[in-house]
Amino acid sequence: MNSYTCTHCGTVGLTEGFIEDAGEHSRGYARWIEGALERGIFGGAKRLGRPRRQIAAYRCPKCGHLELFATGEV
């Protein structure tokens, strides 16, 4: 149990989990990328040279609200 507090209902002790990315060519987990979304010539997101961070996800056991945090660089 951790001491994170739900910003929606105030419950203390959120359940840790992760956000899955099951899309084409995915690595199985989502990442947060700094900056506004820009599309490349083939429609994909431009990512080259941008910092990427893993997403830590926590769910409130009472109301189900998700809290997401961008952690260390990937």
PyMOL Python script that loads the backbone (N, CA, C, O; Angstrom):
from pymol import cmd

cmd.read_pdbstr("""\
ATOM      1  N   MET A   1       0.852  -1.181   0.000  1.00  0.00           N
ATOM      2  CA  MET A   1       0.000   0.000   0.000  1.00  0.00           C
ATOM      3  C   MET A   1       0.895   1.240   0.000  1.00  0.00           C
ATOM      4  O   MET A   1       1.918   1.268   0.683  1.00  0.00           O
ATOM      5  N   ASN A   2       0.511   2.259  -0.762  1.00  0.00           N
ATOM      6  CA  ASN A   2       1.278   3.501  -0.804  1.00  0.00           C
ATOM      7  C   ASN A   2       0.460   4.635  -0.194  1.00  0.00           C
ATOM      8  O   ASN A   2      -0.679   4.427   0.224  1.00  0.00           O
ATOM      9  N   SER A   3       1.033   5.815  -0.145  1.00  0.00           N
ATOM     10  CA  SER A   3       0.343   6.951   0.478  1.00  0.00           C
ATOM     11  C   SER A   3      -0.215   7.935  -0.546  1.00  0.00           C
ATOM     12  O   SER A   3      -0.582   9.055  -0.194  1.00  0.00           O
ATOM     13  N   TYR A   4      -0.281   7.517  -1.829  1.00  0.00           N
ATOM     14  CA  TYR A   4      -0.884   8.389  -2.838  1.00  0.00           C
ATOM     15  C   TYR A   4      -2.362   8.594  -2.522  1.00  0.00           C
ATOM     16  O   TYR A   4      -3.058   7.664  -2.115  1.00  0.00           O
ATOM     17  N   THR A   5      -2.829   9.824  -2.716  1.00  0.00           N
ATOM     18  CA  THR A   5      -4.216  10.174  -2.435  1.00  0.00           C
ATOM     19  C   THR A   5      -4.954  10.451  -3.742  1.00  0.00           C
ATOM     20  O   THR A   5      -4.432  11.147  -4.614  1.00  0.00           O
ATOM     21  N   CYS A   6      -6.153   9.916  -3.882  1.00  0.00           N
ATOM     22  CA  CYS A   6      -6.985  10.135  -5.059  1.00  0.00           C
ATOM     23  C   CYS A   6      -7.398  11.606  -5.116  1.00  0.00           C
ATOM     24  O   CYS A   6      -7.943  12.133  -4.146  1.00  0.00           O
ATOM     25  N   THR A   7      -7.147  12.264  -6.230  1.00  0.00           N
ATOM     26  CA  THR A   7      -7.519  13.673  -6.375  1.00  0.00           C
ATOM     27  C   THR A   7      -9.015  13.846  -6.646  1.00  0.00           C
ATOM     28  O   THR A   7      -9.524  14.967  -6.642  1.00  0.00           O
ATOM     29  N   HIS A   8      -9.712  12.743  -6.879  1.00  0.00           N
ATOM     30  CA  HIS A   8     -11.154  12.807  -7.147  1.00  0.00           C
ATOM     31  C   HIS A   8     -11.979  12.669  -5.869  1.00  0.00           C
ATOM     32  O   HIS A   8     -12.878  13.474  -5.625  1.00  0.00           O
ATOM     33  N   CYS A   9     -11.677  11.646  -5.041  1.00  0.00           N
ATOM     34  CA  CYS A   9     -12.505  11.394  -3.858  1.00  0.00           C
ATOM     35  C   CYS A   9     -11.750  11.481  -2.533  1.00  0.00           C
ATOM     36  O   CYS A   9     -12.370  11.454  -1.470  1.00  0.00           O
ATOM     37  N   GLY A  10     -10.408  11.586  -2.583  1.00  0.00           N
ATOM     38  CA  GLY A  10      -9.626  11.732  -1.363  1.00  0.00           C
ATOM     39  C   GLY A  10      -9.190  10.443  -0.692  1.00  0.00           C
ATOM     40  O   GLY A  10      -8.557  10.496   0.363  1.00  0.00           O
ATOM     41  N   THR A  11      -9.506   9.278  -1.267  1.00  0.00           N
ATOM     42  CA  THR A  11      -9.092   7.999  -0.695  1.00  0.00           C
ATOM     43  C   THR A  11      -7.568   7.890  -0.711  1.00  0.00           C
ATOM     44  O   THR A  11      -6.931   8.248  -1.702  1.00  0.00           O
ATOM     45  N   VAL A  12      -6.980   7.396   0.382  1.00  0.00           N
ATOM     46  CA  VAL A  12      -5.531   7.213   0.475  1.00  0.00           C
ATOM     47  C   VAL A  12      -5.216   5.754   0.184  1.00  0.00           C
ATOM     48  O   VAL A  12      -5.922   4.860   0.650  1.00  0.00           O
ATOM     49  N   GLY A  13      -4.157   5.507  -0.586  1.00  0.00           N
ATOM     50  CA  GLY A  13      -3.726   4.147  -0.900  1.00  0.00           C
ATOM     51  C   GLY A  13      -4.253   3.695  -2.242  1.00  0.00           C
ATOM     52  O   GLY A  13      -5.243   2.967  -2.307  1.00  0.00           O
ATOM     53  N   LEU A  14      -3.597   4.121  -3.325  1.00  0.00           N
ATOM     54  CA  LEU A  14      -4.016   3.759  -4.676  1.00  0.00           C
ATOM     55  C   LEU A  14      -3.340   2.467  -5.116  1.00  0.00           C
ATOM     56  O   LEU A  14      -2.251   2.140  -4.645  1.00  0.00           O
ATOM     57  N   THR A  15      -3.988   1.732  -6.022  1.00  0.00           N
ATOM     58  CA  THR A  15      -3.474   0.466  -6.531  1.00  0.00           C
ATOM     59  C   THR A  15      -2.623   0.719  -7.769  1.00  0.00           C
ATOM     60  O   THR A  15      -3.084   1.338  -8.728  1.00  0.00           O
ATOM     61  N   GLU A  16      -1.371   0.236  -7.748  1.00  0.00           N
ATOM     62  CA  GLU A  16      -0.461   0.448  -8.873  1.00  0.00           C
ATOM     63  C   GLU A  16      -0.816  -0.471 -10.033  1.00  0.00           C
ATOM     64  O   GLU A  16      -1.234  -1.611  -9.828  1.00  0.00           O
ATOM     65  N   GLY A  17      -0.646   0.034 -11.260  1.00  0.00           N
ATOM     66  CA  GLY A  17      -0.873  -0.746 -12.471  1.00  0.00           C
ATOM     67  C   GLY A  17      -0.086  -0.130 -13.612  1.00  0.00           C
ATOM     68  O   GLY A  17       0.875   0.601 -13.370  1.00  0.00           O
ATOM     69  N   PHE A  18      -0.474  -0.409 -14.860  1.00  0.00           N
ATOM     70  CA  PHE A  18       0.191   0.208 -16.004  1.00  0.00           C
ATOM     71  C   PHE A  18      -0.790   0.352 -17.158  1.00  0.00           C
ATOM     72  O   PHE A  18      -1.829  -0.307 -17.191  1.00  0.00           O
ATOM     73  N   ILE A  19      -0.449   1.217 -18.099  1.00  0.00           N
ATOM     74  CA  ILE A  19      -1.266   1.467 -19.281  1.00  0.00           C
ATOM     75  C   ILE A  19      -0.682   0.624 -20.413  1.00  0.00           C
ATOM     76  O   ILE A  19       0.475   0.808 -20.789  1.00  0.00           O
ATOM     77  N   GLU A  20      -1.466  -0.289 -20.953  1.00  0.00           N
ATOM     78  CA  GLU A  20      -0.990  -1.176 -22.012  1.00  0.00           C
ATOM     79  C   GLU A  20      -1.174  -0.525 -23.375  1.00  0.00           C
ATOM     80  O   GLU A  20      -2.181   0.134 -23.634  1.00  0.00           O
ATOM     81  N   ASP A  21      -0.188  -0.720 -24.238  1.00  0.00           N
ATOM     82  CA  ASP A  21      -0.274  -0.292 -25.629  1.00  0.00           C
ATOM     83  C   ASP A  21      -0.233  -1.549 -26.478  1.00  0.00           C
ATOM     84  O   ASP A  21       0.812  -2.191 -26.591  1.00  0.00           O
ATOM     85  N   ALA A  22      -1.360  -1.903 -27.073  1.00  0.00           N
ATOM     86  CA  ALA A  22      -1.436  -3.130 -27.874  1.00  0.00           C
ATOM     87  C   ALA A  22      -1.527  -2.826 -29.366  1.00  0.00           C
ATOM     88  O   ALA A  22      -1.950  -3.678 -30.147  1.00  0.00           O
ATOM     89  N   GLY A  23      -1.132  -1.620 -29.765  1.00  0.00           N
ATOM     90  CA  GLY A  23      -1.209  -1.222 -31.165  1.00  0.00           C
ATOM     91  C   GLY A  23      -0.121  -1.862 -32.017  1.00  0.00           C
ATOM     92  O   GLY A  23       0.749  -2.570 -31.509  1.00  0.00           O
ATOM     93  N   GLU A  24      -0.182  -1.607 -33.292  1.00  0.00           N
ATOM     94  CA  GLU A  24       0.778  -2.148 -34.245  1.00  0.00           C
ATOM     95  C   GLU A  24       2.193  -1.684 -33.895  1.00  0.00           C
ATOM     96  O   GLU A  24       2.416  -0.499 -33.650  1.00  0.00           O
ATOM     97  N   HIS A  25       3.130  -2.601 -33.871  1.00  0.00           N
ATOM     98  CA  HIS A  25       4.542  -2.358 -33.550  1.00  0.00           C
ATOM     99  C   HIS A  25       4.738  -1.840 -32.121  1.00  0.00           C
ATOM    100  O   HIS A  25       5.746  -1.192 -31.840  1.00  0.00           O
ATOM    101  N   SER A  26       3.805  -2.109 -31.225  1.00  0.00           N
ATOM    102  CA  SER A  26       3.919  -1.606 -29.853  1.00  0.00           C
ATOM    103  C   SER A  26       4.933  -2.421 -29.062  1.00  0.00           C
ATOM    104  O   SER A  26       5.293  -3.536 -29.438  1.00  0.00           O
ATOM    105  N   ARG A  27       5.377  -1.840 -27.969  1.00  0.00           N
ATOM    106  CA  ARG A  27       6.308  -2.522 -27.069  1.00  0.00           C
ATOM    107  C   ARG A  27       5.571  -3.075 -25.865  1.00  0.00           C
ATOM    108  O   ARG A  27       6.189  -3.657 -24.973  1.00  0.00           O
ATOM    109  N   GLY A  28       4.251  -2.899 -25.828  1.00  0.00           N
ATOM    110  CA  GLY A  28       3.463  -3.446 -24.741  1.00  0.00           C
ATOM    111  C   GLY A  28       3.129  -2.461 -23.649  1.00  0.00           C
ATOM    112  O   GLY A  28       2.303  -2.757 -22.786  1.00  0.00           O
ATOM    113  N   TYR A  29       3.747  -1.296 -23.662  1.00  0.00           N
ATOM    114  CA  TYR A  29       3.462  -0.286 -22.649  1.00  0.00           C
ATOM    115  C   TYR A  29       3.476   1.088 -23.313  1.00  0.00           C
ATOM    116  O   TYR A  29       4.157   1.289 -24.319  1.00  0.00           O
ATOM    117  N   ALA A  30       2.739   2.011 -22.761  1.00  0.00           N
ATOM    118  CA  ALA A  30       2.666   3.364 -23.299  1.00  0.00           C
ATOM    119  C   ALA A  30       3.780   4.223 -22.708  1.00  0.00           C
ATOM    120  O   ALA A  30       4.305   3.925 -21.635  1.00  0.00           O
ATOM    121  N   ARG A  31       4.130   5.283 -23.415  1.00  0.00           N
ATOM    122  CA  ARG A  31       5.132   6.233 -22.945  1.00  0.00           C
ATOM    123  C   ARG A  31       4.579   7.644 -23.111  1.00  0.00           C
ATOM    124  O   ARG A  31       3.746   7.897 -23.981  1.00  0.00           O
ATOM    125  N   TRP A  32       5.049   8.558 -22.268  1.00  0.00           N
ATOM    126  CA  TRP A  32       4.723   9.967 -22.391  1.00  0.00           C
ATOM    127  C   TRP A  32       5.865  10.626 -23.141  1.00  0.00           C
ATOM    128  O   TRP A  32       7.028  10.422 -22.795  1.00  0.00           O
ATOM    129  N   ILE A  33       5.551  11.426 -24.178  1.00  0.00           N
ATOM    130  CA  ILE A  33       6.565  12.104 -24.983  1.00  0.00           C
ATOM    131  C   ILE A  33       6.328  13.603 -24.880  1.00  0.00           C
ATOM    132  O   ILE A  33       5.212  14.081 -25.086  1.00  0.00           O
ATOM    133  N   GLU A  34       7.374  14.333 -24.563  1.00  0.00           N
ATOM    134  CA  GLU A  34       7.276  15.783 -24.360  1.00  0.00           C
ATOM    135  C   GLU A  34       6.934  16.517 -25.653  1.00  0.00           C
ATOM    136  O   GLU A  34       7.398  16.146 -26.732  1.00  0.00           O
ATOM    137  N   GLY A  35       6.121  17.556 -25.533  1.00  0.00           N
ATOM    138  CA  GLY A  35       5.773  18.411 -26.671  1.00  0.00           C
ATOM    139  C   GLY A  35       4.439  18.047 -27.292  1.00  0.00           C
ATOM    140  O   GLY A  35       3.907  16.957 -27.085  1.00  0.00           O
ATOM    141  N   ALA A  36       3.914  18.992 -28.058  1.00  0.00           N
ATOM    142  CA  ALA A  36       2.635  18.788 -28.751  1.00  0.00           C
ATOM    143  C   ALA A  36       2.789  17.731 -29.842  1.00  0.00           C
ATOM    144  O   ALA A  36       3.870  17.567 -30.408  1.00  0.00           O
ATOM    145  N   LEU A  37       1.704  17.019 -30.132  1.00  0.00           N
ATOM    146  CA  LEU A  37       1.715  15.995 -31.176  1.00  0.00           C
ATOM    147  C   LEU A  37       1.917  16.631 -32.541  1.00  0.00           C
ATOM    148  O   LEU A  37       1.184  17.539 -32.933  1.00  0.00           O
ATOM    149  N   GLU A  38       2.918  16.146 -33.254  1.00  0.00           N
ATOM    150  CA  GLU A  38       3.166  16.557 -34.639  1.00  0.00           C
ATOM    151  C   GLU A  38       3.171  15.288 -35.474  1.00  0.00           C
ATOM    152  O   GLU A  38       3.763  14.282 -35.082  1.00  0.00           O
ATOM    153  N   ARG A  39       2.513  15.334 -36.620  1.00  0.00           N
ATOM    154  CA  ARG A  39       2.439  14.168 -37.506  1.00  0.00           C
ATOM    155  C   ARG A  39       3.550  14.226 -38.550  1.00  0.00           C
ATOM    156  O   ARG A  39       3.876  15.288 -39.081  1.00  0.00           O
ATOM    157  N   GLY A  40       4.122  13.053 -38.829  1.00  0.00           N
ATOM    158  CA  GLY A  40       5.135  12.936 -39.867  1.00  0.00           C
ATOM    159  C   GLY A  40       4.484  12.767 -41.238  1.00  0.00           C
ATOM    160  O   GLY A  40       3.260  12.810 -41.361  1.00  0.00           O
ATOM    161  N   ILE A  41       5.290  12.580 -42.243  1.00  0.00           N
ATOM    162  CA  ILE A  41       4.812  12.475 -43.624  1.00  0.00           C
ATOM    163  C   ILE A  41       3.870  11.286 -43.851  1.00  0.00           C
ATOM    164  O   ILE A  41       2.996  11.346 -44.715  1.00  0.00           O
ATOM    165  N   PHE A  42       4.044  10.208 -43.080  1.00  0.00           N
ATOM    166  CA  PHE A  42       3.186   9.028 -43.226  1.00  0.00           C
ATOM    167  C   PHE A  42       2.081   8.977 -42.166  1.00  0.00           C
ATOM    168  O   PHE A  42       1.398   7.959 -42.052  1.00  0.00           O
ATOM    169  N   GLY A  43       1.894  10.034 -41.401  1.00  0.00           N
ATOM    170  CA  GLY A  43       0.806  10.110 -40.432  1.00  0.00           C
ATOM    171  C   GLY A  43       1.157   9.714 -39.013  1.00  0.00           C
ATOM    172  O   GLY A  43       0.361   9.921 -38.096  1.00  0.00           O
ATOM    173  N   GLY A  44       2.338   9.147 -38.819  1.00  0.00           N
ATOM    174  CA  GLY A  44       2.742   8.760 -37.466  1.00  0.00           C
ATOM    175  C   GLY A  44       3.247   9.957 -36.681  1.00  0.00           C
ATOM    176  O   GLY A  44       3.545  11.005 -37.255  1.00  0.00           O
ATOM    177  N   ALA A  45       3.342   9.801 -35.377  1.00  0.00           N
ATOM    178  CA  ALA A  45       3.813  10.879 -34.513  1.00  0.00           C
ATOM    179  C   ALA A  45       5.320  11.077 -34.678  1.00  0.00           C
ATOM    180  O   ALA A  45       6.080  10.112 -34.751  1.00  0.00           O
ATOM    181  N   LYS A  46       5.739  12.343 -34.735  1.00  0.00           N
ATOM    182  CA  LYS A  46       7.167  12.654 -34.760  1.00  0.00           C
ATOM    183  C   LYS A  46       7.697  12.514 -33.341  1.00  0.00           C
ATOM    184  O   LYS A  46       7.220  13.186 -32.426  1.00  0.00           O
ATOM    185  N   ARG A  47       8.698  11.630 -33.152  1.00  0.00           N
ATOM    186  CA  ARG A  47       9.235  11.355 -31.827  1.00  0.00           C
ATOM    187  C   ARG A  47      10.736  11.568 -31.723  1.00  0.00           C
ATOM    188  O   ARG A  47      11.269  11.672 -30.618  1.00  0.00           O
ATOM    189  N   LEU A  48      11.411  11.632 -32.833  1.00  0.00           N
ATOM    190  CA  LEU A  48      12.864  11.666 -32.860  1.00  0.00           C
ATOM    191  C   LEU A  48      13.425  12.841 -32.051  1.00  0.00           C
ATOM    192  O   LEU A  48      13.062  13.995 -32.278  1.00  0.00           O
ATOM    193  N   GLY A  49      14.308  12.528 -31.112  1.00  0.00           N
ATOM    194  CA  GLY A  49      14.973  13.537 -30.317  1.00  0.00           C
ATOM    195  C   GLY A  49      14.167  14.067 -29.141  1.00  0.00           C
ATOM    196  O   GLY A  49      14.654  14.927 -28.409  1.00  0.00           O
ATOM    197  N   ARG A  50      12.967  13.586 -28.942  1.00  0.00           N
ATOM    198  CA  ARG A  50      12.142  14.059 -27.832  1.00  0.00           C
ATOM    199  C   ARG A  50      12.321  13.156 -26.611  1.00  0.00           C
ATOM    200  O   ARG A  50      12.422  11.937 -26.746  1.00  0.00           O
ATOM    201  N   PRO A  51      12.359  13.761 -25.416  1.00  0.00           N
ATOM    202  CA  PRO A  51      12.443  12.936 -24.199  1.00  0.00           C
ATOM    203  C   PRO A  51      11.210  12.051 -24.058  1.00  0.00           C
ATOM    204  O   PRO A  51      10.092  12.491 -24.323  1.00  0.00           O
ATOM    205  N   ARG A  52      11.412  10.812 -23.642  1.00  0.00           N
ATOM    206  CA  ARG A  52      10.321   9.852 -23.428  1.00  0.00           C
ATOM    207  C   ARG A  52      10.357   9.390 -21.985  1.00  0.00           C
ATOM    208  O   ARG A  52      11.425   9.149 -21.422  1.00  0.00           O
ATOM    209  N   ARG A  53       9.197   9.272 -21.401  1.00  0.00           N
ATOM    210  CA  ARG A  53       9.112   8.832 -20.007  1.00  0.00           C
ATOM    211  C   ARG A  53       8.087   7.720 -19.863  1.00  0.00           C
ATOM    212  O   ARG A  53       7.050   7.706 -20.526  1.00  0.00           O
ATOM    213  N   GLN A  54       8.407   6.805 -18.990  1.00  0.00           N
ATOM    214  CA  GLN A  54       7.475   5.722 -18.685  1.00  0.00           C
ATOM    215  C   GLN A  54       6.301   6.314 -17.904  1.00  0.00           C
ATOM    216  O   GLN A  54       6.470   7.288 -17.170  1.00  0.00           O
ATOM    217  N   ILE A  55       5.110   5.726 -18.062  1.00  0.00           N
ATOM    218  CA  ILE A  55       3.918   6.184 -17.371  1.00  0.00           C
ATOM    219  C   ILE A  55       3.617   5.237 -16.207  1.00  0.00           C
ATOM    220  O   ILE A  55       3.441   4.034 -16.399  1.00  0.00           O
ATOM    221  N   ALA A  56       3.562   5.800 -15.002  1.00  0.00           N
ATOM    222  CA  ALA A  56       3.141   5.040 -13.825  1.00  0.00           C
ATOM    223  C   ALA A  56       1.663   5.324 -13.617  1.00  0.00           C
ATOM    224  O   ALA A  56       1.259   6.486 -13.580  1.00  0.00           O
ATOM    225  N   ALA A  57       0.853   4.292 -13.481  1.00  0.00           N
ATOM    226  CA  ALA A  57      -0.595   4.454 -13.350  1.00  0.00           C
ATOM    227  C   ALA A  57      -1.072   3.895 -12.017  1.00  0.00           C
ATOM    228  O   ALA A  57      -0.641   2.824 -11.590  1.00  0.00           O
ATOM    229  N   TYR A  58      -1.960   4.625 -11.373  1.00  0.00           N
ATOM    230  CA  TYR A  58      -2.533   4.204 -10.095  1.00  0.00           C
ATOM    231  C   TYR A  58      -4.047   4.359 -10.166  1.00  0.00           C
ATOM    232  O   TYR A  58      -4.549   5.348 -10.699  1.00  0.00           O
ATOM    233  N   ARG A  59      -4.772   3.384  -9.628  1.00  0.00           N
ATOM    234  CA  ARG A  59      -6.240   3.375  -9.659  1.00  0.00           C
ATOM    235  C   ARG A  59      -6.769   3.460  -8.233  1.00  0.00           C
ATOM    236  O   ARG A  59      -6.279   2.782  -7.330  1.00  0.00           O
ATOM    237  N   CYS A  60      -7.779   4.306  -8.050  1.00  0.00           N
ATOM    238  CA  CYS A  60      -8.414   4.424  -6.747  1.00  0.00           C
ATOM    239  C   CYS A  60      -9.317   3.213  -6.529  1.00  0.00           C
ATOM    240  O   CYS A  60     -10.171   2.927  -7.368  1.00  0.00           O
ATOM    241  N   PRO A  61      -9.142   2.489  -5.404  1.00  0.00           N
ATOM    242  CA  PRO A  61      -9.976   1.311  -5.155  1.00  0.00           C
ATOM    243  C   PRO A  61     -11.431   1.660  -4.821  1.00  0.00           C
ATOM    244  O   PRO A  61     -12.307   0.798  -4.891  1.00  0.00           O
ATOM    245  N   LYS A  62     -11.686   2.912  -4.463  1.00  0.00           N
ATOM    246  CA  LYS A  62     -13.040   3.319  -4.091  1.00  0.00           C
ATOM    247  C   LYS A  62     -13.853   3.816  -5.292  1.00  0.00           C
ATOM    248  O   LYS A  62     -14.969   3.347  -5.516  1.00  0.00           O
ATOM    249  N   CYS A  63     -13.300   4.766  -6.069  1.00  0.00           N
ATOM    250  CA  CYS A  63     -14.072   5.379  -7.158  1.00  0.00           C
ATOM    251  C   CYS A  63     -13.588   4.991  -8.559  1.00  0.00           C
ATOM    252  O   CYS A  63     -14.271   5.274  -9.542  1.00  0.00           O
ATOM    253  N   GLY A  64     -12.419   4.347  -8.663  1.00  0.00           N
ATOM    254  CA  GLY A  64     -11.908   3.903  -9.959  1.00  0.00           C
ATOM    255  C   GLY A  64     -11.137   4.961 -10.732  1.00  0.00           C
ATOM    256  O   GLY A  64     -10.662   4.689 -11.835  1.00  0.00           O
ATOM    257  N   HIS A  65     -11.001   6.156 -10.181  1.00  0.00           N
ATOM    258  CA  HIS A  65     -10.268   7.245 -10.846  1.00  0.00           C
ATOM    259  C   HIS A  65      -8.816   6.832 -11.076  1.00  0.00           C
ATOM    260  O   HIS A  65      -8.207   6.205 -10.210  1.00  0.00           O
ATOM    261  N   LEU A  66      -8.254   7.181 -12.244  1.00  0.00           N
ATOM    262  CA  LEU A  66      -6.857   6.881 -12.538  1.00  0.00           C
ATOM    263  C   LEU A  66      -5.994   8.117 -12.332  1.00  0.00           C
ATOM    264  O   LEU A  66      -6.371   9.225 -12.711  1.00  0.00           O
ATOM    265  N   GLU A  67      -4.849   7.912 -11.735  1.00  0.00           N
ATOM    266  CA  GLU A  67      -3.832   8.952 -11.569  1.00  0.00           C
ATOM    267  C   GLU A  67      -2.627   8.488 -12.380  1.00  0.00           C
ATOM    268  O   GLU A  67      -2.154   7.366 -12.194  1.00  0.00           O
ATOM    269  N   LEU A  68      -2.126   9.333 -13.273  1.00  0.00           N
ATOM    270  CA  LEU A  68      -0.978   8.983 -14.123  1.00  0.00           C
ATOM    271  C   LEU A  68       0.182   9.915 -13.812  1.00  0.00           C
ATOM    272  O   LEU A  68      -0.002  11.114 -13.606  1.00  0.00           O
ATOM    273  N   PHE A  69       1.400   9.334 -13.782  1.00  0.00           N
ATOM    274  CA  PHE A  69       2.603  10.083 -13.512  1.00  0.00           C
ATOM    275  C   PHE A  69       3.664   9.708 -14.543  1.00  0.00           C
ATOM    276  O   PHE A  69       3.846   8.527 -14.842  1.00  0.00           O
ATOM    277  N   ALA A  70       4.365  10.700 -15.086  1.00  0.00           N
ATOM    278  CA  ALA A  70       5.494  10.452 -15.998  1.00  0.00           C
ATOM    279  C   ALA A  70       6.730  10.282 -15.135  1.00  0.00           C
ATOM    280  O   ALA A  70       7.140  11.214 -14.443  1.00  0.00           O
ATOM    281  N   THR A  71       7.330   9.088 -15.171  1.00  0.00           N
ATOM    282  CA  THR A  71       8.482   8.763 -14.311  1.00  0.00           C
ATOM    283  C   THR A  71       9.783   8.931 -15.088  1.00  0.00           C
ATOM    284  O   THR A  71       9.836   9.709 -16.040  1.00  0.00           O
ATOM    285  N   GLY A  72      10.830   8.214 -14.695  1.00  0.00           N
ATOM    286  CA  GLY A  72      12.139   8.306 -15.316  1.00  0.00           C
ATOM    287  C   GLY A  72      12.140   8.077 -16.820  1.00  0.00           C
ATOM    288  O   GLY A  72      11.248   7.426 -17.365  1.00  0.00           O
ATOM    289  N   GLU A  73      13.157   8.621 -17.482  1.00  0.00           N
ATOM    290  CA  GLU A  73      13.257   8.488 -18.935  1.00  0.00           C
ATOM    291  C   GLU A  73      13.426   7.039 -19.354  1.00  0.00           C
ATOM    292  O   GLU A  73      14.041   6.238 -18.650  1.00  0.00           O
ATOM    293  N   VAL A  74      12.864   6.716 -20.523  1.00  0.00           N
ATOM    294  CA  VAL A  74      12.936   5.359 -21.077  1.00  0.00           C
ATOM    295  C   VAL A  74      13.966   5.349 -22.177  1.00  0.00           C
ATOM    296  O   VAL A  74      14.201   4.310 -22.793  1.00  0.00           O
TER     297      VAL A  74
END
""", "prot")
cmd.dss("prot")
cmd.show_as("cartoon", "prot")
cmd.util.cbc("prot")
cmd.orient("prot")
